[in-house]
């Protein structure tokens, strides 16, 4: 799975993936300490979880300053699925600011 950090034409921050995620993203955790982000999913019982069993995916590189500023300004980010160069699914989700993203 590949992920890209992009800014949409309207200036909104977006995280784009080339494969479907394990479930619907409920929100994004953003670490104010090291600029890492983690996508948080709902489990199959529709309970919000934050454990390692496919409930979260950490992007393993810190965000650049411009993208970080946008997330802090908007408090939201789009999550998109891209196939063959076309966006096939996109959802805006809130960002939850935490000191450190948990693994």
Steps between C-alpha positions, in 0.01 A plus 500: 500500500628841404392825666542857388453830674336753267324833511172516310412783260291666771801495737377209715752245630458144371659160557462284189540121483522267201335206681186476711554546873394229748188695596341843512724768650331669796768758577870572471731532801768764451805510726598855586833367625635335185241578225408132448142406420293189564173408331244360745235254379180358647506128573241259357276550806492874424690583817775756474828328572861600525689172519739336256250254347439695179341785693773745412764565238796725572661680211866442563634839401437840654288755318660797336448842654244626244278193537531518879388866495195410288396222738539729800300775325214283372482230770403255225656299220363319195579131457482382139525176304662549159491240222653547156553870570136565595353564843237230553419573864566795731389588852579794726582397857587699813850523640564429869815665629707292744847544644624162374341253258471158663628198312 
